[in-house]
Structure formats: C-alpha cells, structure tokens
Amino acid sequence: MQPLNYAILKHFTKVGEACADDVMAALKDQYGHFQAFKKPSIINALMTAEANGLLEEARFDMDPADELRVYYRAHEEGAATINRYIKD
C-alpha cells in the first residue's frame, strides 16, 4: 500500500479533475482508517501539490452545505512527474 499522499497524487493521473470530497470517496476503502484521512489533511495535501506545481486549480463551486469546493487537475507535465516518481 502506498503512503496516503502518494495515493492522492496518483488519483489525479486517473481522473480529469477532483475535489477533496471526490478524493476521499475514491480512497475511503483503502485509507479510511488512516489518522490523516480527514478533509483538512486532504485539502492541505492538494494545496501543497498545487504549490509544488504538480496540480492546478480547475474550477470551484459551492457544495449543498454552501462550503467552497476547489477542483484540481494534474496538467500534462504534473501527471508525467507524478507517474515518473510514483509507480502503480
């Protein structure tokens, strides 16, 4: 099993875009028992990946509870870098 942050990054090489809720839904079965598997930690990982140039913001909207959802995507270079360093 990969570290959680690796799994988060790899998820973006398999989908067009995703928000923290989407990532949590996709990884819940494997990583739901991890202590760091909480929405603020996932958001922090996404923002760190963006700051490091691996992901970029795709769009944003409001969820049904009026909470901001930021969607990210791995651009071509970011996806290539992720796949080069994190193998399946």
CORFENHU-V839456 format. One record per helix or strand of 3 or more residues. SS is the DSSP state (A for helix, B for strand). FROM is the first residue (numbers start at 1). LEN is the number of residues. If there is no record, write none. Layout:
ss=SS from=FROM len=LEN
ss=SS from=FROM len=LEN
This chain:
ss=A from=4 len=8
ss=A from=20 len=12
ss=A from=39 len=13
ss=B from=56 len=7
ss=B from=68 len=6
ss=A from=76 len=10
